[in-house]
């Protein structure tokens, strides 16, 4: 019997060594672009979550300047802004597609009643919001049963809110409290709640920022108890904590640029890791992704470091559904850079890149 023990141990070790690692699925990546160069609209890639490689590029839909994309929770529809000033006499447009796996079929397009729409989001219960940058307003559409856009959107105009500053609505995102809108020109985040089918100013109607901060994009931590806002113009991230009365109060502001950097740079996008332990932001100019660790208790940020984006002018970036990779859209160098993400310490390691004309937005179909 004793002679059998080493044999059994050896057999067990051989089986363990020959076991193959879990094979991860392939994902579809949608790429929104600017079409003033070689791009024709929205593209798809196949992303290999085992190797971090993109392949099988296809033109999914011809569209003018689809610079921001959103996919419905049920994966049946995709929406894209048309970031122009001449979709119609009032400004830019937004387009609805039905989505069958990675195939897009046009449903309808509507004018957003404001120039240069740059962000689109979904409420999950039948509404779509578009932030019109140059128009300085927000358009809120009802969605039909098939996901197409209904007529007569509600338009919330920020221009009358300040007679000195110029409104530039940059992001409109639904949350549990209603709708929040970053206004880069007004240096504020505007809050709206829903009442009788309309969105109206909330009790805390405006969250103020330092003059010249330029709030651009935001994300929530701790189930909405923390608000992180990346500021385009002064290259900072502001951290807000939600008080018992529902109002957000600023608790921290951190710079995104290296202290030794003396060039011109503008922040763009930010995302929390799936586990909420790390926050990432993109710097256009310094051309880096800055990495912060999130304190488990307070939610405040501590610098981990920064990683070159291996390109110029990083716009939107995205983590794949596994959370193990981070992809960056470098607009000016027309490339998508792919990084392996260390889930324990948050750092990034450059893997490879693909050339792609004028990428702006990266959205995974999970």
N, C-alpha and C positions, 0 to 999 in steps of 0.2 A: 504494500500500500504506500510505504514511504517513497518508493521509486516512482510512483505515479504522480506525486505532488509536483516535482519540478517539471514534468512533462505537461501537466495541466496548466501550470503557471506560464510556461512558454507558449502554449497554444492560445491562452487568453491574451498574452501580450501581442502575439502575431495578429489576432483578430482586431485588437484595439488599434494597432498601427495601420492596419489596412482599411479601417473604417473611413469612408469619404466624408469630408466636411459637408454640412447642410448646404444644399444648393438653393440659392436665393432666386426669386422670380425675375423675369425681365419686366421693365417698366417703360411706359411711353412718356417721353418728355415733349411738351409743347413749347415752342420758342416764338415769342412775339418780337417784332422788329420795327425798325424805321425803314421805309421803302424809298427813300430819296437816293439810294445807291443801287446795289445789285440785288437787294432783297425784293421779293414779290408779295410777302405777306406772312402767314403763320406756317411754321414748319413743325414736323415731328421727327423725333429720333427714338431709337430703341436704346435703353440704358441697361447695361449689364451690371447688376448689383453685386456680382461676384468679383468682377475685375475692375469696375469703375470706368468702363469704356462706352462711348457713344457710337452708334452705327446706324445704317439704314435711313439716311436723311431723306425726307419726303416733303414736298410742298402740300400742305393740308388745305389751305384756302388762300386765294388771292384777295388781298385787302390792303387798303391804304393805311399805313402807319398803325398797325395793331400793337401798340406799345405796352398795353397791359391786358392780361387775360385773367379770367376766373372760371372755375369749373364748379358746377352745382354739386351738392352733397350726394345726390343719387347718381351722379356721373352720366346723366342723360343730356346735359347741355353744357356748352362752352360759350362764354361771352368775351367780346373784345372791343376795346375802344378804337375809334378811328381818330387819332390825335391830329386833327387838322382844324383850320378855321373856315373851311369852305365846303363842308359836307352839304350844308344848305345855307340859307341867308343868315342863320343865327349862330353858326359855329360848326362844331365837330359832330361826330356820330358814335353810336354804339351798335354792335351787331350781335344777334343771337344765332347760334348754330345748334342743331341737334347733334348729339355725339353718340356714335355707335363704335365702341372700342376706340380706335384712333382715327376714325373717319368722320369728317365734319360735313354736315349738310346745312346750307343756308336756310334760315327761317325768315328773319326780317331784320331790317336796320331802321334806326330812328335817329333823328337829330337830338342832340343833348341840350340844345338851347344855350350853349356856351362854347367859347372857342377853346381848342386844344384840351380835350378831355384826356386825363393822364392816369386815372385809376378807376377800377370798377370792382364792386363787391356785392355779395348776396346775403340776404337776411336769413335764408333757410326756410322762410315761411311766406314766400311770394313777393318779395321786393328786391329791387336792384338799385344800387346807388352809383352815380358817376360824379367824380370831382372834375370840374372844368377849370383848368389852371389859369389861362388868360381870361376866360369868362368871369372868373371870380364867383362862381356859383356852383350849386350841387343839384343834380337832377335825380329824382327818385321815381323809378318806374314800377308799376305793378306788372306781374308776370302772368301770362295766360296759362291755362292748364298744361299745355304742351311745352311750356318754358319760353315761348316767344314773348316779345315785348308788347305790352298794351299801350294804347294811345294816351295822350294827355298826362305827361309826368308832372309831379309836383316839383317846382323849382324854388330852391332856397337861395336868395341872392345875398351875398356877403358884402357887396359894394357899399350899401348904405350904412354899414356898421362903423365905418371910420372915414372921416373926411380928409385925413392926412395921409394914411398909408393906403397902398393899393392891394386889394384882395387877390390872392392866388390860392385857391383851394387845391390841395395836392393829394389828399387821401380822404376817402369817405368810407368808413367801416362800421358795420352793424355790430352791436354787442348786446349783452343781456339788458342793458339800461335803455337801449334805443339806437342812436346813431352818433358817431363822433367824427369830426372833420378837422384835419390839420389845415390851417391857413398860413402858408409861408409868408405871405405879404403882411398879414395882420399880426404876426407873431403870437398866435393863439391856437388852441384847440377848442372848437365850438362843439357843444353838446346839445343833442336834441332827443326828446322823448316822443313817443307816439300817443296821439290823443284823437279819438274819433276818426281814425283812418288817415290822419295827417301827422307830419313830424313838426313839432313846435319846440322853441327853446326850452331846455331843461332847467331845473332849479339852479344848478351851477351851469349857467349858459356858456361861460367862457373860462378856459384855463390859460392864464397869461404866461408869457415867456419874456425873457430879456429882449430888449429892442435889438433887432438885427440877428436874432437867433435863427429864424427861418425854419420852424418845425415842418418836417416833411413826411415821414412815415412813423408808425407806432405799432407796438404789440403789447399784449397783456401777459402778466405773470400771476401765479397764485390765484387762478380762477377769477381774474378781474380785480384782485386787491392791489395789484401793482401795475403801473402804466409806464412803459419805456418809450421815449420819443427821441428820434434821431433828428438833429437840427442841421439843415443843409449849409447855412451860411456861416455859422461860427464854429462848425465842426465839433459839436458836443453831443452827448446823450443825456437827457434829463430823465430822472426817476421820480415818479409820483406814487404816493401811497393813498389808498382810499380810506377816508375817515368813516366813523360810524354814521354820520349824516349823509353819506353817499358822495361827498365832495372829494376831489383829488387834491392833495397838497404835495408840493415839491419837497423831496428829502435829499436829493443828491444831483449834482451835475458833474460829468466827467468829460475830459477832452478825448477826442478820437485820434488825434495826430501825435506823432512822436515829437518830443520837445525840441529836437534838433531840426525838424523839417521847417523850412522857411519859404516854401513855394506857395502857390495858390491851390486850394483844395476845397471840395464841396462834398458833403456826405450825401448818400443816396438811400440805402436800404438797411433794414435790421431784422434779425430773426433770433428767436430763442431756440436752443437745441430741444429735441423732443422731450428730454427729461427735465428741462428747465434749469439745468445747472450752468449753462454757458450762453452768453449773448454775443452775437456777431454783428458787425456793422461794416459798410463799404465806404471807402474814401476815394473820391474821384479827384485825382491830382497827385496825392501821395501814392495812389494806386495800390491800396492795401485793403485787406480784411482785418479789422481790429477785433481782438478777442478778449472778453471779460468773463470772469467767474462770478456767478450769482450767489450771494450769501444765502444759505438755506433758510435762515430765520428772518433777516431784515429785508432780503431781496436786493440789497445794494450791491454795487459792482466793484470788482477789483481787477485791475489789468493783468491779463495773462501774457499778451504780446500781440504781434501783428505779423501778417504773412503777405508777401508780394502776390498780386493777382496774376502775374505773368501776362500782363497786357495793359491797355490804357483805357481809363474811364469806366470803371466797374459800376454798372447800374444795379439792376435787380440780381440777387443770387438766391439759391434755393438748396435745401438739403433733400436728399432722396428719401423715399419712404422708410428705408432702414435706419436713417439717421447716421449712417457711417460715411457718407460722402457729401461734399459741398461743392456746388457748381456755380461759377461766376460768369455773368454776361459782360464781356468787355466790349463796349460799343465802338470805340475809335479804332481798335486794332482788329475788329471783326473776328473775335475768337471766344470760345467758351472754354474756360479753364476748369479742370476737375481736380479736386483735392480729396485725399483720404482724411477722415476726421478721427482723431483719437478721442474716444468717448469718455476716457478717464480723466484726461487733463485738458481737453478742449482744443489742443493744437491741430494745425493743418499741415499736411505733407502733399506737395504738388505731385500729381501722377502723370497727367497728359493734357492735351488740348485738342480741340477740333476747330478748324476755320469755319466761320459762319458770318455772312454779311450783316453788320449792324444789329447784333442781338441786344435786346433790351429787357425782356421778361422771360423767366423760366418757370414753368408750372408742370409738376408731375401729375400724371393720372395714376392714382393709387388703386 
